[in-house]
Amino acid sequence: MDPITLVFYAVVCGCLSAVAPKFPGMSVRLGVGAGVGIIAATTLPFIKDMLNGY
């Protein structure tokens, strides 16, 4: 796993774990986690392209 991917997902998971206890119920947390994961996986290629340009 390359460092950009590792750092990106560490930041995403860290932020999600900070706010997850505020969501009521396991199903809501699971849905939010899945949504955040999909968004993170979708945006990572664009972020990597932007970083490669510098």
N, C-alpha and C positions, 0 to 999 in steps of 0.2 A: 504494500500500500504506500503510495507516495505521500510526502509530508503535507501537501496542500489538502488532500482528502482527509487525512487523519485530523488535522487541525480544524478543518471545516466541520466535520461531524462531531468533534469534541465540543466545539462552541455551541452547535445546535442542540446537542444532548444536554449540555450543561444548562443552557437557558431553559430548555423544556423541563428539566428536573427542578429548576428553581420555582417555576410557576405551577407545576403539576399538582401539588397538594391543595391548591386553591380550587381545583375543579372537583365538583361533587360526583362521586360514584366512579366505579371502575370502568364502566362502558364509555363515559364521557372522556376520561383520561385516555382510554384506548383509541377512541376516535380522533382526539386531538393529536395524539402521538402519531397515528397513521397519516393524518393530514400534513403534519409538520414534516414527516419523513418523505412523503411524496413531493412536497414543495422543495425540500432540501435537495433531493436527488435530481429534480428537474432544473434547479438553478445552478448546481455545481458546475456543469460544463461551461456555462456562460461566465461564471466567476473565473474559472481556470483560463478561458480565452482572454479575458481582460487582463489577468496577471501575466500571461505570456507576452502580451504586447508591450510590457514595460521593461 
